[in-house]
Amino acid sequence: MVRLDEFISICIFVQSARNLYSSFDTTKQGKVTLDFNQFVYCTANCRI
């Protein structure tokens, strides 16, 4: 069973990851190509 605070934390993380992904998906085709620096940026800026 997932507690409410864990569920909220997961929702915030998924929204943050989605927003970051969307910023790199400029053509809105559902795929991106990241270099290492962009990958590190994304992982560092996803809120947990």
Gaussian input, Z-matrix of N, CA and C with variables (Angstrom, degrees):
# hf/3-21g

backbone

0 1
 N
 C     1     B1
 C     2     B2     1     A1
 N     3     B3     2     A2     1     D1
 C     4     B4     3     A3     2     D2
 C     5     B5     4     A4     3     D3
 N     6     B6     5     A5     4     D4
 C     7     B7     6     A6     5     D5
 C     8     B8     7     A7     6     D6
 N     9     B9     8     A8     7     D7
 C    10    B10     9     A9     8     D8
 C    11    B11    10    A10     9     D9
 N    12    B12    11    A11    10    D10
 C    13    B13    12    A12    11    D11
 C    14    B14    13    A13    12    D12
 N    15    B15    14    A14    13    D13
 C    16    B16    15    A15    14    D14
 C    17    B17    16    A16    15    D15
 N    18    B18    17    A17    16    D16
 C    19    B19    18    A18    17    D17
 C    20    B20    19    A19    18    D18
 N    21    B21    20    A20    19    D19
 C    22    B22    21    A21    20    D20
 C    23    B23    22    A22    21    D21
 N    24    B24    23    A23    22    D22
 C    25    B25    24    A24    23    D23
 C    26    B26    25    A25    24    D24
 N    27    B27    26    A26    25    D25
 C    28    B28    27    A27    26    D26
 C    29    B29    28    A28    27    D27
 N    30    B30    29    A29    28    D28
 C    31    B31    30    A30    29    D29
 C    32    B32    31    A31    30    D30
 N    33    B33    32    A32    31    D31
 C    34    B34    33    A33    32    D32
 C    35    B35    34    A34    33    D33
 N    36    B36    35    A35    34    D34
 C    37    B37    36    A36    35    D35
 C    38    B38    37    A37    36    D36
 N    39    B39    38    A38    37    D37
 C    40    B40    39    A39    38    D38
 C    41    B41    40    A40    39    D39
 N    42    B42    41    A41    40    D40
 C    43    B43    42    A42    41    D41
 C    44    B44    43    A43    42    D42
 N    45    B45    44    A44    43    D43
 C    46    B46    45    A45    44    D44
 C    47    B47    46    A46    45    D45
 N    48    B48    47    A47    46    D46
 C    49    B49    48    A48    47    D47
 C    50    B50    49    A49    48    D48
 N    51    B51    50    A50    49    D49
 C    52    B52    51    A51    50    D50
 C    53    B53    52    A52    51    D51
 N    54    B54    53    A53    52    D52
 C    55    B55    54    A54    53    D53
 C    56    B56    55    A55    54    D54
 N    57    B57    56    A56    55    D55
 C    58    B58    57    A57    56    D56
 C    59    B59    58    A58    57    D57
 N    60    B60    59    A59    58    D58
 C    61    B61    60    A60    59    D59
 C    62    B62    61    A61    60    D60
 N    63    B63    62    A62    61    D61
 C    64    B64    63    A63    62    D62
 C    65    B65    64    A64    63    D63
 N    66    B66    65    A65    64    D64
 C    67    B67    66    A66    65    D65
 C    68    B68    67    A67    66    D66
 N    69    B69    68    A68    67    D67
 C    70    B70    69    A69    68    D68
 C    71    B71    70    A70    69    D69
 N    72    B72    71    A71    70    D70
 C    73    B73    72    A72    71    D71
 C    74    B74    73    A73    72    D72
 N    75    B75    74    A74    73    D73
 C    76    B76    75    A75    74    D74
 C    77    B77    76    A76    75    D75
 N    78    B78    77    A77    76    D76
 C    79    B79    78    A78    77    D77
 C    80    B80    79    A79    78    D78
 N    81    B81    80    A80    79    D79
 C    82    B82    81    A81    80    D80
 C    83    B83    82    A82    81    D81
 N    84    B84    83    A83    82    D82
 C    85    B85    84    A84    83    D83
 C    86    B86    85    A85    84    D84
 N    87    B87    86    A86    85    D85
 C    88    B88    87    A87    86    D86
 C    89    B89    88    A88    87    D87
 N    90    B90    89    A89    88    D88
 C    91    B91    90    A90    89    D89
 C    92    B92    91    A91    90    D90
 N    93    B93    92    A92    91    D91
 C    94    B94    93    A93    92    D92
 C    95    B95    94    A94    93    D93
 N    96    B96    95    A95    94    D94
 C    97    B97    96    A96    95    D95
 C    98    B98    97    A97    96    D96
 N    99    B99    98    A98    97    D97
 C   100   B100    99    A99    98    D98
 C   101   B101   100   A100    99    D99
 N   102   B102   101   A101   100   D100
 C   103   B103   102   A102   101   D101
 C   104   B104   103   A103   102   D102
 N   105   B105   104   A104   103   D103
 C   106   B106   105   A105   104   D104
 C   107   B107   106   A106   105   D105
 N   108   B108   107   A107   106   D106
 C   109   B109   108   A108   107   D107
 C   110   B110   109   A109   108   D108
 N   111   B111   110   A110   109   D109
 C   112   B112   111   A111   110   D110
 C   113   B113   112   A112   111   D111
 N   114   B114   113   A113   112   D112
 C   115   B115   114   A114   113   D113
 C   116   B116   115   A115   114   D114
 N   117   B117   116   A116   115   D115
 C   118   B118   117   A117   116   D116
 C   119   B119   118   A118   117   D117
 N   120   B120   119   A119   118   D118
 C   121   B121   120   A120   119   D119
 C   122   B122   121   A121   120   D120
 N   123   B123   122   A122   121   D121
 C   124   B124   123   A123   122   D122
 C   125   B125   124   A124   123   D123
 N   126   B126   125   A125   124   D124
 C   127   B127   126   A126   125   D125
 C   128   B128   127   A127   126   D126
 N   129   B129   128   A128   127   D127
 C   130   B130   129   A129   128   D128
 C   131   B131   130   A130   129   D129
 N   132   B132   131   A131   130   D130
 C   133   B133   132   A132   131   D131
 C   134   B134   133   A133   132   D132
 N   135   B135   134   A134   133   D133
 C   136   B136   135   A135   134   D134
 C   137   B137   136   A136   135   D135
 N   138   B138   137   A137   136   D136
 C   139   B139   138   A138   137   D137
 C   140   B140   139   A139   138   D138
 N   141   B141   140   A140   139   D139
 C   142   B142   141   A141   140   D140
 C   143   B143   142   A142   141   D141

   B1=1.4380
   B2=1.5306
   B3=1.2959
   B4=1.4625
   B5=1.5275
   B6=1.3317
   B7=1.4645
   B8=1.5234
   B9=1.3157
   B10=1.4638
   B11=1.5247
   B12=1.3220
   B13=1.4631
   B14=1.5267
   B15=1.3375
   B16=1.4636
   B17=1.5261
   B18=1.3257
   B19=1.4620
   B20=1.5259
   B21=1.3179
   B22=1.4653
   B23=1.5244
   B24=1.3229
   B25=1.4638
   B26=1.5259
   B27=1.3136
   B28=1.4697
   B29=1.5221
   B30=1.3212
   B31=1.4714
   B32=1.5241
   B33=1.3239
   B34=1.4666
   B35=1.5210
   B36=1.3366
   B37=1.4622
   B38=1.5234
   B39=1.3256
   B40=1.4662
   B41=1.5268
   B42=1.3175
   B43=1.4634
   B44=1.5274
   B45=1.3150
   B46=1.4618
   B47=1.5285
   B48=1.3284
   B49=1.4660
   B50=1.5241
   B51=1.3172
   B52=1.4677
   B53=1.5271
   B54=1.3078
   B55=1.4652
   B56=1.5240
   B57=1.3328
   B58=1.4660
   B59=1.5245
   B60=1.3339
   B61=1.4622
   B62=1.5284
   B63=1.3084
   B64=1.4673
   B65=1.5202
   B66=1.3179
   B67=1.4627
   B68=1.5256
   B69=1.3222
   B70=1.4636
   B71=1.5281
   B72=1.3213
   B73=1.4694
   B74=1.5261
   B75=1.3259
   B76=1.4656
   B77=1.5213
   B78=1.3360
   B79=1.4659
   B80=1.5240
   B81=1.3271
   B82=1.4762
   B83=1.5311
   B84=1.3463
   B85=1.4617
   B86=1.5255
   B87=1.3159
   B88=1.4518
   B89=1.5128
   B90=1.3310
   B91=1.4575
   B92=1.5174
   B93=1.3229
   B94=1.4611
   B95=1.5230
   B96=1.3135
   B97=1.4575
   B98=1.5212
   B99=1.3269
   B100=1.4549
   B101=1.5205
   B102=1.3268
   B103=1.4578
   B104=1.5349
   B105=1.3162
   B106=1.4626
   B107=1.5253
   B108=1.3170
   B109=1.4669
   B110=1.5236
   B111=1.3217
   B112=1.4613
   B113=1.5250
   B114=1.3326
   B115=1.4607
   B116=1.5280
   B117=1.3271
   B118=1.4660
   B119=1.5243
   B120=1.3320
   B121=1.4618
   B122=1.5318
   B123=1.3179
   B124=1.4681
   B125=1.5229
   B126=1.3212
   B127=1.4602
   B128=1.5245
   B129=1.3273
   B130=1.4615
   B131=1.5250
   B132=1.3270
   B133=1.4622
   B134=1.5176
   B135=1.3167
   B136=1.4651
   B137=1.5206
   B138=1.3047
   B139=1.4642
   B140=1.5115
   B141=1.3105
   B142=1.4701
   B143=1.5117
   A1=108.68
   A2=116.14
   A3=122.53
   A4=108.73
   A5=114.79
   A6=119.29
   A7=109.50
   A8=115.83
   A9=121.70
   A10=111.50
   A11=118.10
   A12=120.13
   A13=111.97
   A14=117.63
   A15=121.05
   A16=110.53
   A17=116.47
   A18=121.03
   A19=110.94
   A20=116.52
   A21=120.77
   A22=110.38
   A23=116.80
   A24=121.41
   A25=111.01
   A26=117.40
   A27=121.58
   A28=110.36
   A29=117.29
   A30=121.11
   A31=111.50
   A32=117.03
   A33=120.90
   A34=110.33
   A35=117.26
   A36=120.96
   A37=111.13
   A38=117.51
   A39=121.24
   A40=110.45
   A41=117.82
   A42=120.64
   A43=111.00
   A44=117.02
   A45=121.26
   A46=110.85
   A47=116.85
   A48=120.80
   A49=110.61
   A50=117.04
   A51=121.12
   A52=111.38
   A53=116.77
   A54=120.52
   A55=111.56
   A56=116.91
   A57=120.03
   A58=110.68
   A59=116.51
   A60=121.10
   A61=109.93
   A62=116.50
   A63=120.79
   A64=111.93
   A65=117.21
   A66=119.29
   A67=112.16
   A68=117.50
   A69=121.07
   A70=112.18
   A71=118.05
   A72=122.82
   A73=109.15
   A74=115.74
   A75=120.51
   A76=113.01
   A77=118.05
   A78=120.77
   A79=112.12
   A80=117.06
   A81=123.55
   A82=111.93
   A83=116.15
   A84=121.19
   A85=112.46
   A86=117.52
   A87=120.46
   A88=115.13
   A89=117.42
   A90=119.40
   A91=109.83
   A92=114.67
   A93=121.12
   A94=109.02
   A95=115.17
   A96=121.95
   A97=106.83
   A98=115.50
   A99=120.94
   A100=109.85
   A101=116.22
   A102=117.89
   A103=107.20
   A104=116.55
   A105=119.89
   A106=112.07
   A107=117.48
   A108=120.59
   A109=111.56
   A110=117.65
   A111=121.05
   A112=110.59
   A113=116.70
   A114=121.05
   A115=110.69
   A116=116.46
   A117=120.51
   A118=110.10
   A119=117.02
   A120=121.34
   A121=110.43
   A122=116.66
   A123=120.56
   A124=111.72
   A125=116.78
   A126=118.76
   A127=111.74
   A128=117.02
   A129=119.82
   A130=112.06
   A131=117.40
   A132=120.22
   A133=114.62
   A134=118.32
   A135=120.37
   A136=107.97
   A137=115.98
   A138=120.39
   A139=109.81
   A140=114.81
   A141=120.30
   A142=108.75
   D1=136.38
   D2=-179.98
   D3=-96.71
   D4=128.24
   D5=177.24
   D6=-73.09
   D7=159.47
   D8=-177.77
   D9=-60.02
   D10=-43.48
   D11=-179.09
   D12=-65.79
   D13=-34.17
   D14=175.79
   D15=-68.16
   D16=-40.93
   D17=178.64
   D18=-62.01
   D19=-44.66
   D20=179.05
   D21=-63.29
   D22=-41.26
   D23=178.26
   D24=-62.23
   D25=-42.35
   D26=177.96
   D27=-63.87
   D28=-42.86
   D29=178.90
   D30=-61.46
   D31=-42.14
   D32=178.95
   D33=-65.00
   D34=-41.93
   D35=178.50
   D36=-62.51
   D37=-46.60
   D38=-178.86
   D39=-63.28
   D40=-42.16
   D41=178.19
   D42=-64.13
   D43=-41.50
   D44=178.71
   D45=-63.89
   D46=-44.69
   D47=178.70
   D48=-64.05
   D49=-40.50
   D50=179.02
   D51=-63.65
   D52=-42.98
   D53=178.97
   D54=-64.03
   D55=-42.67
   D56=177.40
   D57=-63.29
   D58=-44.92
   D59=179.61
   D60=-59.71
   D61=-44.67
   D62=-179.12
   D63=-62.02
   D64=-33.18
   D65=179.57
   D66=-68.12
   D67=-24.24
   D68=177.29
   D69=-94.12
   D70=-17.04
   D71=179.98
   D72=-92.58
   D73=69.76
   D74=-174.26
   D75=-69.17
   D76=-26.53
   D77=-179.57
   D78=-89.44
   D79=-3.78
   D80=178.97
   D81=56.06
   D82=41.80
   D83=178.11
   D84=-101.94
   D85=-2.95
   D86=176.93
   D87=86.69
   D88=12.07
   D89=175.54
   D90=-144.88
   D91=148.56
   D92=-179.52
   D93=-134.90
   D94=157.48
   D95=172.11
   D96=-120.67
   D97=120.49
   D98=-177.93
   D99=-113.50
   D100=138.39
   D101=168.84
   D102=-84.33
   D103=176.84
   D104=-174.79
   D105=-60.73
   D106=-41.90
   D107=-179.37
   D108=-63.49
   D109=-40.09
   D110=177.80
   D111=-66.26
   D112=-39.17
   D113=177.94
   D114=-62.11
   D115=-46.36
   D116=178.75
   D117=-61.86
   D118=-41.54
   D119=177.43
   D120=-58.34
   D121=-46.55
   D122=-178.74
   D123=-63.88
   D124=-45.63
   D125=-178.78
   D126=-67.21
   D127=-33.34
   D128=179.94
   D129=-74.79
   D130=-24.49
   D131=-175.50
   D132=-103.22
   D133=3.30
   D134=172.38
   D135=-80.34
   D136=122.04
   D137=-178.87
   D138=-77.35
   D139=141.51
   D140=177.99
   D141=-112.13

